Amino acid sequence: LVRYNIIIIRMYIFSKDSPSLISPVLVTTKSIILPIITVSVILDIRKIQAVIIKIMKIIGFENR
């Protein structure tokens, strides 16, 4: 779960370098994933991780 936070932070830092390309994707990703991370504290983390992985694949961030 921490990995996804790090990815979002890295994306956020990177978006400052090239806002025109990354910002729309970043905003979409943050708006979807950050609430999921928040909810995952309450719900079953494994299920939420699977959802996050699916969403990230849909958006285009494959596991590296």
N, C-alpha and C positions, 0 to 999 in steps of 0.2 A: 504493500500500500504506500509506503514511503517513496518507492521508486516513482510512482505517478506524480507525487508532489514535486519531486526533484525535476522530472521531465517538464512539468508546468512552469516551475521556476526558471529552468533553462530556456524554455520557449519565451517566457516573459522577458528575460534578459536579452535574448536574441531579437525579440520583436522591437526593442529599442534601437537596435542597429539598422534594421530594415523594416520599418513600420508599414510601408505601403504594401508589402507582400504578405507579412505574417499576421498583422493585427486582426484582419477579419477572421482568419482561422483561429487565432489565439482567443479572441472574444467568444467565438462559438464553442471552442473546446473548454474554456474556463466555465462558461455558463452551463455546460452539460456536466462536466466532470467534477467541478468543485462541490456542487450540491450532493453528488453521489458519494464523494469522499466523506462529506459531513454526515450523511445518512448512514454510511457504512459503519460508523462508530456504534450506531444503535442496532443495525441489522447484521445479518450473517455476512462477514467480510469476504468469504470465498465466493459467494454468489455475486456480490458487488464487484469483486475483482474481475470475474468472468464478463460482467456487463461492461466494465470499463475497457477491457481488452477488445471486446466486440466494437464498442463505440470508437476506440482509437484506430482500429483497423478500417472502419467505415470512413473515418475522417482522413485516414492516410498515414497514421503513425504506427507503422509495424513494429513489433518487438525486435530489438536489435541485440 
